[in-house]
Amino acid sequence: MKRCSMARGCLQGVKYLMFAFNLLFWLGGCGILGVGIWLAATQGNFATLSSSFPSLSAANLLIVTGAFVMAIGFVGCIGAIKEHRCLLLTFFVVLLLVFLLEATVATLFFSYTDKIDRYAQRDLKKGLHLFGTPGNVGLTNAWSIIQTDFRCCGVSNYTDWFEVYNATRVPDSCCLEFSENCGLHAPGTWWKAPCYETVKMWLQENLLAVGVFGLCTALVQILGLTFAVTMYCQVVKADTCRA
């Protein structure tokens, strides 16, 4: 009897901890979804630079991620408060699959960095040909912002734009000093830095922040897995005592 009473007490403690954790998880998903919807509403014309994945925009990624996190958090909250073994197991399995998928993607990314680099550059150069064309306002705006903010021009060189225009010309966002049709001026008035390498260097300089974010994400997922499996075991013990 004493053992069953202790098991019940442990279950109650883990139950409220897991509920609090998943409530925060769910609220985090709400925040991510909200930011995604805000981006889609206010920055709807800002899209991906990729021609192969036109829907892979920051807004769409945040909306999908936020909705997914909310769904997982909801399942975890209900499973905890109802002490429902099936929901707890579902929460654990889904979170474990997400964790393993992230680990696999990260491993493949670092293993095939050179191949990914070459593919990304080819895809971005292909996307340049959609610049300024009807129905590609998002891609056009994205390139204009990147080139202006990072002070660069083209994917690997400003000459990438020569193939797009079939002339010695670049977009006005490549100009050292912006003015109407400044992209028709001499190359000496344009940014020379390649955008791909410039952005890549910026990411490498901020690698610590990216690493900390990735580590925090992994720790949150491990904590969620630990809560789920602990509570599942406590529910099984409590059910055994009742029997």
Stockholm file with secondary structure:
# STOCKHOLM 1.0

chainA/1-243         MKRCSMARGCLQGVKYLMFAFNLLFWLGGCGILGVGIWLAATQGNFATLSSSFPSLSAANLLIVTGAFVMAIGFVGCIGAIKEHRCLLLTFFVVLLLVFLLEATVATLFFSYTDKIDRYAQRDLKKGLHLFGTPGNVGLTNAWSIIQTDFRCCGVSNYTDWFEVYNATRVPDSCCLEFSENCGLHAPGTWWKAPCYETVKMWLQENLLAVGVFGLCTALVQILGLTFAVTMYCQVVKADTCRA
#=GR chainA/1-243 SS CHHHHHHHHHHHHHHHHHHHHHHHHHHHHHHHHHHHHHHHHHSTTCCCSCSSCTTCCHHHHHHHHHHHHHHHHHHHHHHHHHTCHHHHHHHHHHHHHHHHHHHHHHHHHHHSHHHHHHHHHHHHHHHHTTTTCTTCHHHHHHHHHHHHHHTCCSSSCTTHHHHHHTSSCCCGGGBSSCCTTGGGSCGGGBCCSCHHHHHHHHHHHTHHHHHHHHHHHHHHHHHHHHHHHHHHHHHHHHHHHHC
#=GC SS_cons         CHHHHHHHHHHHHHHHHHHHHHHHHHHHHHHHHHHHHHHHHHSTTCCCSCSSCTTCCHHHHHHHHHHHHHHHHHHHHHHHHHTCHHHHHHHHHHHHHHHHHHHHHHHHHHHSHHHHHHHHHHHHHHHHTTTTCTTCHHHHHHHHHHHHHHTCCSSSCTTHHHHHHTSSCCCGGGBSSCCTTGGGSCGGGBCCSCHHHHHHHHHHHTHHHHHHHHHHHHHHHHHHHHHHHHHHHHHHHHHHHHC
//
